[in-house]
């Protein structure tokens, strides 16, 4: 499936899936890496947060195309 073959609605849903996946990845990374003593969410962005964000983006993209595959059938 090529991205130019997507409708405007599908492109918008893909962008939303990427953004939401990134947010969920960052939140999951913050929850997993919290040390329990200082649950400060405003820690500076580190390498693991960036990895979590990228992994969340990938999951968002995969989720979009799986959903699109089932909805097209």
N, CA, C and O atoms as CSV, one atom per row, in Angstrom:
chain,resi,resn,atom,element,x,y,z
A,1,UNK,N,N,0.840,-1.165,0.000
A,1,UNK,CA,C,0.000,0.000,0.000
A,1,UNK,C,C,0.893,1.238,0.000
A,1,UNK,O,O,1.830,1.350,0.791
A,2,UNK,N,N,0.582,2.158,-0.899
A,2,UNK,CA,C,1.375,3.368,-1.002
A,2,UNK,C,C,0.622,4.526,-0.369
A,2,UNK,O,O,-0.605,4.598,-0.441
A,3,UNK,N,N,1.359,5.418,0.243
A,3,UNK,CA,C,0.735,6.555,0.914
A,3,UNK,C,C,0.020,7.489,-0.064
A,3,UNK,O,O,-1.040,8.000,0.297
A,4,UNK,N,N,0.525,7.751,-1.286
A,4,UNK,CA,C,-0.232,8.626,-2.184
A,4,UNK,C,C,-1.608,8.068,-2.565
A,4,UNK,O,O,-2.469,8.835,-2.994
A,5,UNK,N,N,-1.840,6.763,-2.422
A,5,UNK,CA,C,-3.140,6.181,-2.740
A,5,UNK,C,C,-4.141,6.355,-1.613
A,5,UNK,O,O,-5.289,5.930,-1.743
A,6,UNK,N,N,-3.741,6.960,-0.529
A,6,UNK,CA,C,-4.636,7.169,0.600
A,6,UNK,C,C,-5.522,8.388,0.348
A,6,UNK,O,O,-5.110,9.359,-0.285
A,7,UNK,N,N,-6.733,8.311,0.854
A,7,UNK,CA,C,-7.629,9.467,0.763
A,7,UNK,C,C,-7.214,10.498,1.804
A,7,UNK,O,O,-6.368,10.229,2.656
A,8,UNK,N,N,-7.819,11.685,1.726
A,8,UNK,CA,C,-7.498,12.730,2.692
A,8,UNK,C,C,-7.866,12.294,4.107
A,8,UNK,O,O,-7.148,12.597,5.060
A,9,UNK,N,N,-8.981,11.583,4.243
A,9,UNK,CA,C,-9.406,11.082,5.556
A,9,UNK,C,C,-8.386,10.084,6.098
A,9,UNK,O,O,-8.046,10.123,7.281
A,10,UNK,N,N,-7.896,9.189,5.234
A,10,UNK,CA,C,-6.907,8.203,5.667
A,10,UNK,C,C,-5.593,8.865,6.070
A,10,UNK,O,O,-4.950,8.443,7.031
A,11,UNK,N,N,-5.197,9.900,5.338
A,11,UNK,CA,C,-3.963,10.610,5.697
A,11,UNK,C,C,-4.112,11.291,7.058
A,11,UNK,O,O,-3.179,11.295,7.861
A,12,UNK,N,N,-5.281,11.862,7.308
A,12,UNK,CA,C,-5.522,12.497,8.603
A,12,UNK,C,C,-5.507,11.469,9.721
A,12,UNK,O,O,-4.940,11.718,10.785
A,13,UNK,N,N,-6.127,10.311,9.492
A,13,UNK,CA,C,-6.132,9.251,10.496
A,13,UNK,C,C,-4.726,8.704,10.739
A,13,UNK,O,O,-4.388,8.342,11.866
A,14,UNK,N,N,-3.911,8.643,9.692
A,14,UNK,CA,C,-2.530,8.188,9.845
A,14,UNK,C,C,-1.739,9.161,10.717
A,14,UNK,O,O,-0.979,8.735,11.587
A,15,UNK,N,N,-1.911,10.448,10.491
A,15,UNK,CA,C,-1.216,11.456,11.299
A,15,UNK,C,C,-1.656,11.373,12.757
A,15,UNK,O,O,-0.831,11.456,13.666
A,16,UNK,N,N,-2.965,11.210,12.976
A,16,UNK,CA,C,-3.475,11.088,14.344
A,16,UNK,C,C,-2.917,9.828,15.004
A,16,UNK,O,O,-2.560,9.855,16.181
A,17,UNK,N,N,-2.839,8.726,14.259
A,17,UNK,CA,C,-2.286,7.484,14.814
A,17,UNK,C,C,-0.826,7.647,15.194
A,17,UNK,O,O,-0.391,7.122,16.218
A,18,UNK,N,N,-0.070,8.363,14.387
A,18,UNK,CA,C,1.343,8.587,14.684
A,18,UNK,C,C,1.500,9.445,15.940
A,18,UNK,O,O,2.322,9.143,16.805
A,19,UNK,N,N,0.715,10.507,16.035
A,19,UNK,CA,C,0.813,11.405,17.192
A,19,UNK,C,C,0.390,10.687,18.469
A,19,UNK,O,O,1.078,10.769,19.487
A,20,UNK,N,N,-0.737,9.984,18.417
A,20,UNK,CA,C,-1.202,9.266,19.608
A,20,UNK,C,C,-0.237,8.152,20.001
A,20,UNK,O,O,0.015,7.938,21.186
A,21,UNK,N,N,0.300,7.447,19.018
A,21,UNK,CA,C,1.280,6.405,19.315
A,21,UNK,C,C,2.519,6.974,19.976
A,21,UNK,O,O,3.061,6.374,20.904
A,22,UNK,N,N,2.972,8.124,19.505
A,22,UNK,CA,C,4.132,8.775,20.104
A,22,UNK,C,C,3.855,9.177,21.548
A,22,UNK,O,O,4.696,8.980,22.425
A,23,UNK,N,N,2.675,9.742,21.792
A,23,UNK,CA,C,2.312,10.145,23.165
A,23,UNK,C,C,2.224,8.931,24.091
A,23,UNK,O,O,2.692,8.981,25.229
A,24,UNK,N,N,1.638,7.866,23.614
A,24,UNK,CA,C,1.533,6.652,24.431
A,24,UNK,C,C,2.916,6.069,24.688
A,24,UNK,O,O,3.183,5.582,25.786
A,25,UNK,N,N,3.798,6.111,23.696
A,25,UNK,CA,C,5.158,5.612,23.882
A,25,UNK,C,C,5.927,6.408,24.923
A,25,UNK,O,O,6.645,5.828,25.737
A,26,UNK,N,N,5.785,7.733,24.908
A,26,UNK,CA,C,6.462,8.573,25.898
A,26,UNK,C,C,5.891,8.307,27.290
A,26,UNK,O,O,6.640,8.178,28.258
A,27,UNK,N,N,4.559,8.225,27.386
A,27,UNK,CA,C,3.931,7.969,28.687
A,27,UNK,C,C,4.348,6.604,29.242
A,27,UNK,O,O,4.630,6.472,30.434
A,28,UNK,N,N,4.385,5.598,28.378
A,28,UNK,CA,C,4.788,4.269,28.827
A,28,UNK,C,C,6.240,4.266,29.288
A,28,UNK,O,O,6.577,3.622,30.281
A,29,UNK,N,N,7.089,4.974,28.580
A,29,UNK,CA,C,8.497,5.052,28.971
A,29,UNK,C,C,8.640,5.746,30.320
A,29,UNK,O,O,9.416,5.306,31.168
A,30,UNK,N,N,7.894,6.826,30.518
A,30,UNK,CA,C,7.957,7.543,31.799
A,30,UNK,C,C,7.447,6.670,32.935
A,30,UNK,O,O,8.007,6.701,34.031
A,31,UNK,N,N,6.387,5.885,32.696
A,31,UNK,CA,C,5.862,5.011,33.739
A,31,UNK,C,C,6.814,3.870,34.065
A,31,UNK,O,O,7.011,3.534,35.232
A,32,UNK,N,N,7.397,3.282,33.044
A,32,UNK,CA,C,8.293,2.147,33.249
A,32,UNK,C,C,9.576,2.590,33.939
A,32,UNK,O,O,10.086,1.879,34.805
A,33,UNK,N,N,10.104,3.752,33.572
A,33,UNK,CA,C,11.397,4.188,34.102
A,33,UNK,C,C,11.302,4.990,35.382
A,33,UNK,O,O,12.333,5.399,35.915
A,34,UNK,N,N,10.106,5.231,35.899
A,34,UNK,CA,C,10.019,6.020,37.128
A,34,UNK,C,C,10.655,5.257,38.277
A,34,UNK,O,O,10.460,4.050,38.420
A,35,UNK,N,N,11.413,5.970,39.089
A,35,UNK,CA,C,12.111,5.312,40.197
A,35,UNK,C,C,11.242,5.223,41.440
A,35,UNK,O,O,11.642,4.581,42.411
A,36,UNK,N,N,10.086,5.833,41.447
A,36,UNK,CA,C,9.166,5.729,42.561
A,36,UNK,C,C,9.386,6.763,43.650
A,36,UNK,O,O,8.479,7.028,44.440
A,37,UNK,N,N,10.565,7.347,43.708
A,37,UNK,CA,C,10.820,8.335,44.748
A,37,UNK,C,C,10.374,9.727,44.325
A,37,UNK,O,O,9.796,10.472,45.117
A,38,UNK,N,N,10.640,10.062,43.104
A,38,UNK,CA,C,10.250,11.373,42.579
A,38,UNK,C,C,9.491,11.178,41.274
A,38,UNK,O,O,10.103,11.172,40.206
A,39,UNK,N,N,8.187,11.020,41.334
A,39,UNK,CA,C,7.438,10.816,40.089
A,39,UNK,C,C,7.259,12.111,39.304
A,39,UNK,O,O,6.141,12.474,38.939
A,40,UNK,N,N,8.364,12.803,39.046
A,40,UNK,CA,C,8.330,14.072,38.324
A,40,UNK,C,C,8.269,13.791,36.831
A,40,UNK,O,O,9.163,13.160,36.268
A,41,UNK,N,N,7.212,14.264,36.203
A,41,UNK,CA,C,7.028,14.000,34.783
A,41,UNK,C,C,7.799,15.003,33.940
A,41,UNK,O,O,7.966,14.797,32.738
A,42,UNK,N,N,8.264,16.068,34.538
A,42,UNK,CA,C,8.929,17.121,33.781
A,42,UNK,C,C,10.440,16.924,33.678
A,42,UNK,O,O,11.173,17.887,33.451
A,43,UNK,N,N,10.905,15.710,33.838
A,43,UNK,CA,C,12.329,15.442,33.651
A,43,UNK,C,C,12.723,15.785,32.222
A,43,UNK,O,O,11.899,15.682,31.314
A,44,UNK,N,N,13.957,16.187,32.015
A,44,UNK,CA,C,14.374,16.492,30.643
A,44,UNK,C,C,14.291,15.242,29.760
A,44,UNK,O,O,14.385,14.108,30.230
A,45,UNK,N,N,14.116,15.493,28.500
A,45,UNK,CA,C,14.007,14.386,27.547
A,45,UNK,C,C,15.365,13.706,27.432
A,45,UNK,O,O,16.387,14.357,27.218
A,46,UNK,N,N,15.352,12.407,27.577
A,46,UNK,CA,C,16.586,11.654,27.474
A,46,UNK,C,C,16.467,10.649,26.319
A,46,UNK,O,O,15.470,10.619,25.598
A,47,UNK,N,N,17.486,9.850,26.172
A,47,UNK,CA,C,17.560,8.905,25.061
A,47,UNK,C,C,16.420,7.885,25.106
A,47,UNK,O,O,15.848,7.558,24.066
A,48,UNK,N,N,16.087,7.385,26.282
A,48,UNK,CA,C,15.027,6.373,26.392
A,48,UNK,C,C,13.662,6.953,26.048
A,48,UNK,O,O,12.823,6.244,25.492
A,49,UNK,N,N,13.417,8.218,26.361
A,49,UNK,CA,C,12.154,8.851,26.010
A,49,UNK,C,C,12.025,8.975,24.500
A,49,UNK,O,O,10.945,8.769,23.947
A,50,UNK,N,N,13.107,9.306,23.840
A,50,UNK,CA,C,13.091,9.410,22.383
A,50,UNK,C,C,12.845,8.036,21.762
A,50,UNK,O,O,12.074,7.918,20.810
A,51,UNK,N,N,13.489,7.002,22.288
A,51,UNK,CA,C,13.270,5.638,21.796
A,51,UNK,C,C,11.811,5.235,22.003
A,51,UNK,O,O,11.203,4.638,21.115
A,52,UNK,N,N,11.248,5.556,23.162
A,52,UNK,CA,C,9.837,5.254,23.436
A,52,UNK,C,C,8.913,5.976,22.480
A,52,UNK,O,O,7.912,5.414,22.035
A,53,UNK,N,N,9.243,7.221,22.161
A,53,UNK,CA,C,8.435,7.992,21.221
A,53,UNK,C,C,8.482,7.380,19.821
A,53,UNK,O,O,7.449,7.253,19.164
A,54,UNK,N,N,9.657,7.007,19.370
A,54,UNK,CA,C,9.799,6.399,18.041
A,54,UNK,C,C,9.109,5.039,17.974
A,54,UNK,O,O,8.487,4.698,16.968
A,55,UNK,N,N,9.225,4.270,19.050
A,55,UNK,CA,C,8.543,2.972,19.085
A,55,UNK,C,C,7.033,3.167,19.057
A,55,UNK,O,O,6.320,2.419,18.387
A,56,UNK,N,N,6.547,4.162,19.779
A,56,UNK,CA,C,5.116,4.467,19.755
A,56,UNK,C,C,4.644,4.898,18.374
A,56,UNK,O,O,3.550,4.531,17.944
A,57,UNK,N,N,5.467,5.675,17.679
A,57,UNK,CA,C,5.129,6.071,16.308
A,57,UNK,C,C,5.021,4.850,15.410
A,57,UNK,O,O,4.089,4.738,14.614
A,58,UNK,N,N,5.972,3.939,15.540
A,58,UNK,CA,C,5.946,2.726,14.721
A,58,UNK,C,C,4.699,1.898,15.013
A,58,UNK,O,O,4.067,1.373,14.097
A,59,UNK,N,N,4.350,1.784,16.289
A,59,UNK,CA,C,3.137,1.044,16.647
A,59,UNK,C,C,1.899,1.739,16.085
A,59,UNK,O,O,0.970,1.071,15.631
A,60,UNK,N,N,1.876,3.075,16.111
A,60,UNK,CA,C,0.761,3.824,15.542
A,60,UNK,C,C,0.602,3.587,14.044
A,60,UNK,O,O,-0.515,3.437,13.549
A,61,UNK,N,N,1.711,3.555,13.332
A,61,UNK,CA,C,1.676,3.305,11.890
A,61,UNK,C,C,1.200,1.879,11.604
A,61,UNK,O,O,0.353,1.662,10.737
A,62,UNK,N,N,1.748,0.914,12.339
A,62,UNK,CA,C,1.338,-0.480,12.152
A,62,UNK,C,C,-0.137,-0.638,12.462
A,62,UNK,O,O,-0.860,-1.302,11.718
A,63,UNK,N,N,-0.596,-0.028,13.566
A,63,UNK,CA,C,-2.009,-0.109,13.954
A,63,UNK,C,C,-2.905,0.478,12.863
A,63,UNK,O,O,-3.960,-0.082,12.564
A,64,UNK,N,N,-2.495,1.603,12.265
A,64,UNK,CA,C,-3.293,2.230,11.218
A,64,UNK,C,C,-3.457,1.298,10.029
A,64,UNK,O,O,-4.570,1.114,9.536
A,65,UNK,N,N,-2.360,0.707,9.562
A,65,UNK,CA,C,-2.455,-0.134,8.372
A,65,UNK,C,C,-3.170,-1.456,8.656
A,65,UNK,O,O,-3.819,-2.001,7.764
A,66,UNK,N,N,-3.065,-1.983,9.883
A,66,UNK,CA,C,-3.839,-3.177,10.219
A,66,UNK,C,C,-5.334,-2.841,10.217
A,66,UNK,O,O,-6.148,-3.591,9.678
A,67,UNK,N,N,-5.682,-1.702,10.829
A,67,UNK,CA,C,-7.081,-1.264,10.857
A,67,UNK,C,C,-7.593,-1.014,9.439
A,67,UNK,O,O,-8.713,-1.398,9.100
A,68,UNK,N,N,-6.766,-0.368,8.616
A,68,UNK,CA,C,-7.176,-0.082,7.241
A,68,UNK,C,C,-7.367,-1.372,6.446
A,68,UNK,O,O,-8.286,-1.468,5.633
A,69,UNK,N,N,-6.513,-2.354,6.673
A,69,UNK,CA,C,-6.619,-3.620,5.967
A,69,UNK,C,C,-7.939,-4.315,6.315
A,69,UNK,O,O,-8.610,-4.847,5.430
A,70,UNK,N,N,-8.312,-4.313,7.590
A,70,UNK,CA,C,-9.565,-4.958,7.994
A,70,UNK,C,C,-10.773,-4.173,7.552
A,70,UNK,O,O,-11.796,-4.770,7.215
A,71,UNK,N,N,-10.697,-2.853,7.541
A,71,UNK,CA,C,-11.855,-2.056,7.152
A,71,UNK,C,C,-12.072,-2.059,5.640
A,71,UNK,O,O,-13.192,-1.824,5.187
A,72,UNK,N,N,-11.029,-2.319,4.849
A,72,UNK,CA,C,-11.163,-2.371,3.391
A,72,UNK,C,C,-11.776,-3.679,2.926
A,72,UNK,O,O,-12.311,-3.746,1.820
A,73,UNK,N,N,-11.711,-4.716,3.741
A,73,UNK,CA,C,-12.219,-6.019,3.317
A,73,UNK,C,C,-13.714,-6.102,3.420
A,73,UNK,O,O,-14.299,-7.136,3.100
